[in-house]
Amino acid sequence: MPRVLRIINRFNIGGPTYNAANLTKFLPDEYETLLVGGMKDETEDGSEHILNELDIKPTYIKHMHRSINLVEDYKGYKEIKAIIRDFKPDIVHTHASKAGTLGRLAAYNMKVPVIVHTFHGHVFHSYFGKLKTSLYKNIERYLAKRTSKIVAISEIQKKELAELHRIAPSDKFEVVNLGFNLIKFTENKDEKRAAFRTKFKIQPDNIAIGIVGRLVPIKNHELFIRAIANLKTNGINNIRAFIIGDGELRDELSNLCKDLNIDYSWDSDTPATIQFTSWIKDMDQAYPGMDVIALSSLNEGTPVTLIEAQASGLPIVSTNVGGIEDIVLKGKTALLSDSEDLIEFSKNLNEIVINAELRHNMSGAGVDFALKKFNHLRLAADMAKLYESLLSNVS
């Protein structure tokens, strides 16, 4: 029975956790998987509920954190080596940057036969300056040479990594789309909608626009808030905007609302144009209460929220970054604009708010597309096929 050691940065809410959890749970029975991960930041909400639902009991790497700390990182590297020594995996599969660095170095030095790494996103633009970005690219190029196969989660991401950033030759990459159990996003939507809109005092004629993600610079919530201000300036007053998430920019974004003279609230009992909700763990309870889902990021891998939104039957307004064009149907389930283009983003948001027929048509197109393309069983089958191929090449 092949053994897979799966290493993830940390168990926070987001695509990597869902991906690692689904692969741990749903790989064919001939694979034995141990899931390990680092420690989440204090500003992030945990995702233990995802693991609990799947009856997965992970191992924690106590010294692996999101931030760079050479002393802690070295301790984390030694923790991973100890796990490899005890578990004796045939495959080490790392997910995201920190796990990919420490995990691949440990696996290579422990002579693990097959090493796989998944890029869920990357930090090669909109995160750091040129020197730091160049350093990270060179680290990834070094690690790529010690990796059996690199998994990209979309064709666009593969092309970016191979051709634009030159992390590795194209044949080093394998595209495996993400996969989720999306059924819960299709069930009991009328009941969930009524409950959410009652809780947040959303009026029947209100158009509720949601945006989901950490309150950090890369998510560019400022663009979203300014677009809402533009709609209000244009006389559209029946909108409620829900910012679902939390993070380091909570005070800064609250102050931006003040500066733009937009009423806002962090309290569900006090309805406002912009409603900050902090984290909502059971998003299948929230999406039905919305009419539109937005995303304003400067950089993305494959944002789970847009997949879940389509499965929930919601139209999307988003910036066109990362692999987003690979996970939506442009013009059919989503209206896309260039990154940081406030005018076009506002125009798209305006169009979707005032055009009920467009919202209805886009809603219907998304459900079948999401359920077929992003199925968790398909993900597990595709990854098992890749593992089988890599193991067969081991001498």
Secondary structure, DSSP 8 states (H G I E B T S, - for coil): --EEEEEEEE-BSSHHHHHHHHHHHHS-TT-EEEEEEE---TTS-B-HHHHHHTT---EE-TT--SS--HHHHHHHHHHHHHHHHHH--SEEEEESHHHHHHHHHHHHHTT-SEEEEEES---SSSSS-HHHHHHHHHHHHHHHTT-SEEEESSHHHHHIIIIIS-SS-GGGEEE----B--GGGGSSHHHHHHHHHHHTT--TT-EEEEEES-SSGGG-HHHHHHHHHHHHHTT--SEEEEEEB--TTHHHHHHHHHHTT--EES-TTS--SEEEEE--S-GGGTGGG-SEEEE--SS-S--HHHHHHHHTT--EEEE--TTGGGTS-BTTTEEEE-TT-HHHHHHHHHHHHH-HHHHHHHHHHHHHHHHHHTBHHHHHHHHHHHHHHHHHT--
